[in-house]
Every structure is written in structure tokens, then in C-alpha cells.
């Protein structure tokens, strides 16, 4: 009885030990699975932490455990290296994981390893090779494989997008999105929605692109930093196309901030390119150039890293090739040496070809840059020619308007006076008064014609300016004397006080025209039997000449047109119905500008105006 009891106790202890060992084994395997999940959570944000979790998981692995667990660790490590763009290490681990998955006949593991190899090839811009591996990964039609195919179709869509086969890209992205939603692969769904936005940008359908980027950002499940960065840059491009530069600038800067956190130099240099375009469209050449420099710095870094990755990739291929050849050394040493020489030669040729391609691409980029620069210069020249033609057309229209309308009335008045004079129906006194008025009218008409000719010349070919030091008092005195008939006709007196002998810089012909027009304007808009006051003031670097009248002043409309710098202004009749062309004041402003002077006006409507000529000493 005691022996039987002892036997049962031993059996129970043995079973308990087995259960304890099984429990410990399961606990360790569960810990490894959790560590792999933790590594995956740090995939896009902290490479060091992601690798550290996998190192701990590998240290817990024992040979008695399921080989699939070790393969999962290797695959997770390959994924980390792929995301951080260490393609040679990623490929090495994907191949190692593929070998184990094939050994244990794990179809899902085989499929995802083939997908990983395809992703590496796509990262190295071997798109056709990448599509080949993606197709191999889509063979199995099981339920689990359908879950995986969401990623495979997505990757094919990206490869076709990079090959610019946009219809095929859209087809596979749509299949990927459908499977991702069906199988609740939220991360793949996020990526597919984002790439639909990019696809529509490439197709020029920016409103559709905006829809997908907004759909992603409003997704109920939080998106990772990488996809948010991509979406922000896409929205920056959308608002750039819509000319909403402030919003575009915000999204581009937000994209850079996130890209630096990942970090992703590719996203950074792409975002700086967007900022450069925004600044260029805002005519901020300095800022556009600064952003372009940052873009080029990061782009050069990315290009350099890509070259380094490809060299490492080639070195890895060489290493793999040498490893395979060593396995055959026992049976074919001579053949291996010969094959190695061929491989080395091919590698050298390939590297040489790669260098030549880089060189020619650089030359092509320089030619393209030169062509774009010359094209920009030609476009600027054409734009300038168009502006000049438009200006010439405006001048022609204005001249025709003046000739057909503004000059018609004074010439008709002259004709009428001459007709009355010839009919001899007037007394001698009336004839003298009429001749005096005729002389005044002819003077106004000549002044209008002279102004029109000078204005037209300034618009068509520019005026020649020869500034010299001269005394404005002498010129002004001469102009006042020449205007005596106009002053006598309206019984207007000129009170010229406080004149100076200070010399100023000005073209003498221009100064005479300026004084004639200002005085004529004051006479024209002054009431009969009134007074015009002229005086000068001397300042540190300039002289001001004041023409003050007590006439009707300038209307608000006329002042507004003068301030708007228009090519012509409304022509108003004087207090005795004197006609004008509307270009006298503009001519004064243009001539003063050519002589580095300016016109200032102090105006009180219906109470007179003060015209101030300002000239440099």
C-alpha cells in the first residue's frame, strides 16, 4: 500500500514538473512576442529602442523553442533596418528569415519576407525587381494571406507610382485599401489613403488630393508621425496650388518639424522645396533662396546616403556571392576563382557605369538648370515686351482721345473767332478784344499741344535729362513775364515774394515746362480779379517753391487719381471754361521725378490750392 502511494506521489511530482516547465516555456515565448510588439511600436520613432527590444527577445530565445519565434525576431529586425534605410542589413535579415520560414513551411512568413525583399529593392529604385517579389508574395489565397495582400497590393501601387504608371498604381492602391478596411489593417489603410492623395497630386487633381489628405487626418484611429508628416506636406502642396500661401507655409513647416522627429531627411528636403516655391510665388526671392539652399543641403545628404546604401548593397551581394562560392570550393576551386574574377570585374564595371551615370546626370542637371534659367530670362523679356506694348497702346489711345476731343474744342473756338473777324461785323475795339482772346486761346492750345508732345515722348521713349546747377528764380521770372496776357485777361495779379538766389539741380528745359504748367494751372483754376502768391523757402538739402491760389482747388476725384499714379487724370474746365488735356499735372510729376524732385499739393476744395515744387540743392 505504501509503495503504491509512493509511486503515485512520484508520478504527480513528475507531471507537476513537466507542467511547470511548459508554463515557463510559454511564459518566455509570450515575453518574446510582447518584446516584438514593443519593438514594432517604436518602429517609426526610435530605432535604437526598437533594436534593443529585439536584442532582449533574442537573448530569451532557446533552441527548444518554436523556430517560428526566432524567424519572427529576425523579420522584425529586418523591418527596423528597412524603415531606417539600412538596406543591406535589412536584406540580410529578410533572407535569413525567409530561409527559416521556408524550412518550417510557414506561408505567411514566406510571403512577408518576400514582401520585405521587394521593399528593399524598391528602396534601391529597382522597381521592376520589387514588383517581381511582390507578385511572388501574392500567390497564396488563404484568409491570413488576404490579410497580408493588403500590404502587397499597396507596395505594388507605390512601385507603379514611382514608375509613373498611374493607372496601375491607382488599381493596386484601391485593392489594398479595400482589403485593409476588410481585415482592419488600420496602418495599411492610413498609408493607402495618404498615397491616394499623392497620386492625385501627380495627376493634377488637387481637390481629390485634398479630400484624401483630410480624410486621413480626420481618421478616427490616430495616425503615426510618418504618415502625418506625409499628409502635411501634401496639404502644403494643395494650398500652394490654391495660392493660399499662409496655410501652405504652416503645413510645410509642421511637416519639417515632424520629419526631424522621425527623422526623415527625404521628407525634410521635400518640405523645404515646397517652402521655396511658396516664397517664390510670394515674390520673396531672398527667402525662396534660403529655403532652396536648405533643400539642397538635405537633398545632397539623401543622395549621398542613397549612394552609400547602394554601395553597401553591392558589398552585401558580393559578400553573399563569395559565401556561396566558398561552399563550392571543395569541388570546384578553379571555377570559383574564375567566377570571382568575373564578379569583381562586373562589380568594377557596374561601379564605373554608376559613376558615369552620376556624371552624366550631373551634366544633364546643369544643362537643364541653364535651360530653365535662359527660359526664365526669355519669359521675363517677353513679359517686359508685353508690358511695353500695352503701355504703347494706352499712350496711343490717350493721344487719339486728346486729338479727337480735347484739341477739337479750342481749335473750333479759334476757327469761330477767325470767321467773325473775316466777316467784318465787329467794331475796332471788339476786334482788338477778340484778337487778344484769340492770342490767349492760341497760347492755351499751344501749351496743350506742347504738353501732349512731351508726355507722349516720355511714355514712348523716355525723356533725356541733363541736370545742371541753375537759379530757379531767373527761370520763374521769365515764365511769369510770358504769362502776362493770360493774367491780364482774367485780371489776376502775381505776388512773387521772398525769392532766393539759391541754385538747384534740374534740367533747364524741364524746369521751364514745370513752372509753365504749374502757373498755367493756377491761372486756369483761379477766379477772375484774384491773386496768385509765389514764394521760395530754403531747407538743408532742398528748395521749395510755393504757388498759392484762391481758386476752386482740386476735386477729391482728381486728388485720388494723382495719388494712384495713373497714366492720365480727368480734365476739368477752368473758372473761365478753359479746356485741358488732363496730363499737365502728370507731366509735372514725371519731370520732377526725373530730376530727383517731387510735387506736393495742399488742397482745399473750392478754397484754392498750394502747389509746392521741391528740388535738390
Beta strands, then each sheet from edge to edge (+ up, - down):
strand 1: 468-471
strand 2: 493-496
strand 3: 503-506
strand 4: 531-538
strand 5: 542-548
strand 6: 598-604
strand 7: 608-616
sheet 1: 1+ 3-
sheet 2: 2+ 4+ 5- 7+ 6-
end
